[in-house]
């Protein structure tokens, strides 16, 4: 896993653009989070989504009303990362 950022400013430099419900959103630390979750070898989509949300919330604010849209987007990014072999 990549080294954790030393501060919020460093985390902000590691932003990945993601489509969340038709809106472009920058998610900090997404690539390292995807790698961490993939290494956990979780099987169920619900379990993977829960873990992604938990970790993404460490570095990013997710509005409560948009949580399902974020979960959908994060699972999509997770599947794409598996296809790429990230």
Secondary structure, 3 states (H helix, E strand, C coil): CCCCCCCHHHHHCCEEEEEECCEEEEEECHHHHHHHHHHCCCCCHHHHHHHHHHHHHHHCCCCHHHHHHHHHHHHHHHHHHHHHCC
